[in-house]
């Protein structure tokens, strides 16, 4: 992925508006893969946001009542603020606005608030397991995502994530990733 976080937020917003769940999941996966190399906190937040929005959009009960409008409206406004900071190249404002997107979605007036919180927690666990499956050490994946090692192992084992990525990265890939870090 050659896109910067400032560009990715536009892709997330477009996919959100067009209800493109697959695109949101792809963005989330691409961001966490890039995060494993660059350790840019913005990429981690973008991965969580993209995954969480995709999960919300695929839940039919959110589209049956006014909770959808409330949540979608709050997410929409928070994403637009992020885009404004991105256009201004205001890094601090951009990172703060990404955190605000998560807060707005979490605090949205929905019937089951626990679902939103659990959704972000699930996004963090999935991101941690994906990092681990891509060859990042269990300790590093845990530290980068603030997820307990047992939760990472449990999720990775249940989902058979390692079968998707292969057992380990080839040495060439690891060297390429290290070189990208130290450019």
C-alpha positions in Angstrom: 0.0 0.0 0.0 1.5 3.3 -1.1 -1.1 5.5 0.3 -0.6 7.8 3.3 -3.1 8.0 6.2 -4.3 11.4 4.8 -5.3 9.6 1.6 -6.8 6.5 3.2 -9.4 8.5 5.2 -10.9 9.6 1.9 -11.2 6.0 0.8 -12.8 5.0 4.1 -15.3 7.9 3.7 -16.2 7.0 0.1 -16.7 3.3 1.0 -18.8 4.4 4.0 -21.0 6.6 1.9 -21.3 4.0 -0.8 -21.9 1.1 1.7 -19.0 -0.9 0.3 -18.3 -3.4 3.0 -15.7 -5.3 1.1 -13.8 -2.1 0.4 -13.8 -1.2 4.0 -12.5 -4.6 5.1 -9.8 -4.4 2.5 -8.7 -1.0 3.7 -8.7 -2.3 7.2 -6.5 -5.3 6.3 -4.2 -3.1 4.2 -3.8 -0.6 7.0 -2.9 -3.3 9.6 -0.4 -4.9 7.2 1.3 -1.5 6.7 1.1 -0.8 10.4 3.2 -4.0 11.0 6.0 -2.3 9.0 5.7 1.4 9.8 4.1 1.4 13.3 2.2 4.5 12.4 -0.5 4.9 15.0 -2.8 6.6 12.4 -2.7 3.4 10.3 -3.8 1.4 13.4 -6.7 3.8 14.0 -7.7 3.8 10.4 -7.7 0.0 10.4 -10.0 -0.1 13.5 -12.3 2.6 12.1 -12.6 0.9 8.7 -13.2 -2.6 10.2 -15.8 -1.2 12.7 -17.7 0.7 10.1 -17.8 -2.4 7.9 -19.2 -4.4 10.8 -21.8 -1.8 11.5 -22.9 -1.6 7.9 -23.3 -5.4 7.6 -25.7 -5.6 10.7 -29.3 -5.5 9.3 -30.8 -4.4 12.7 -28.9 -1.2 12.5 -30.7 -0.3 9.3 -34.2 -0.8 10.7 -34.6 2.1 13.1 -33.3 5.5 14.0 -30.2 4.3 15.6 -28.7 3.9 12.1 -29.3 7.5 11.3 -27.8 8.6 14.7 -24.7 6.5 14.4 -24.2 7.1 10.7 -24.6 10.9 11.2 -22.0 11.0 14.0 -19.6 8.8 12.1 -20.1 10.9 9.0 -19.4 14.2 10.7 -16.3 12.8 12.6 -14.9 11.4 9.3 -15.5 14.7 7.6 -13.5 16.5 10.3 -10.7 13.9 9.8 -10.7 14.7 6.1 -10.4 18.5 6.8 -7.4 17.9 9.0 -5.9 15.6 6.4 -6.3 18.3 3.7 -4.7 20.9 6.0 -1.9 18.4 6.6 -2.4 19.0 10.4 -1.0 15.8 11.8 -2.0 16.4 15.4 -5.5 17.4 14.4 -5.8 14.4 12.1 -4.8 11.9 14.8 -7.1 13.5 17.3 -9.9 13.5 14.8 -9.4 9.7 14.2 -9.7 9.1 17.9 -12.8 11.3 17.9 -14.3 9.1 15.1 -14.0 6.1 17.5 -15.4 8.1 20.4 -18.3 9.4 18.4 -19.2 5.9 17.3 -18.8 4.5 20.8 -20.9 7.2 22.4 -23.6 7.1 19.8 -27.1 6.8 21.2 -27.8 3.2 20.3 -29.9 0.7 22.1 -27.0 -1.7 22.8 -24.0 0.4 23.5 -22.0 -2.6 24.5 -22.2 -3.8 20.9 -20.2 -0.7 19.7 -17.6 -1.1 22.4 -17.3 -4.8 21.8 -16.9 -4.1 18.1 -13.9 -1.9 18.6 -12.4 -4.4 21.0 -13.0 -7.2 18.4 -11.3 -5.0 15.8 -8.3 -4.6 18.1 -8.1 -8.3 18.7 -8.3 -9.1 15.0 -5.6 -6.5 14.2 -3.3 -8.0 16.8 -3.9 -11.6 15.5 -3.3 -10.4 11.9 0.0 -8.8 13.0 1.0 -12.0 14.7 0.0 -14.1 11.7 2.1 -11.9 9.5 5.3 -12.6 11.4 5.3 -10.0 14.2 6.2 -11.5 17.5 3.4 -12.3 19.9 4.8 -9.8 22.4 5.1 -7.0 19.8 1.6 -7.6 18.5 0.3 -7.5 22.0 2.2 -4.3 22.8 1.3 -2.5 19.5 -2.4 -3.2 20.0 -2.7 -3.3 23.8 -4.4 -6.7 23.5 -3.6 -9.6 25.9 -1.4 -12.3 24.4 -3.9 -15.0 25.3 -6.7 -13.2 23.4 -4.5 -13.0 20.4 -3.6 -16.7 20.4 -7.2 -17.6 21.0 -8.5 -15.5 18.1 -5.7 -16.6 15.8 -6.3 -20.3 16.6 -10.1 -20.1 16.2 -9.9 -18.3 12.9 -7.1 -20.4 11.5 -5.5 -17.1 10.5 -2.1 -18.7 10.0 -3.5 -20.8 7.1 -4.4 -17.6 5.3 -0.9 -16.1 5.7 1.2 -19.2 5.6 3.3 -20.2 8.6 6.0 -17.5 8.4 7.3 -14.7 6.1 10.1 -15.6 3.8 13.5 -14.1 4.7 13.3 -11.9 1.5 10.0 -10.4 2.7 11.4 -9.7 6.2 14.5 -8.0 4.8 12.3 -5.9 2.4 10.2 -4.8 5.4 13.2 -3.9 7.5 14.7 -1.9 4.6 11.4 0.0 4.3 11.5 0.9 7.9 15.0 2.3 7.8 14.8 4.2 4.5 
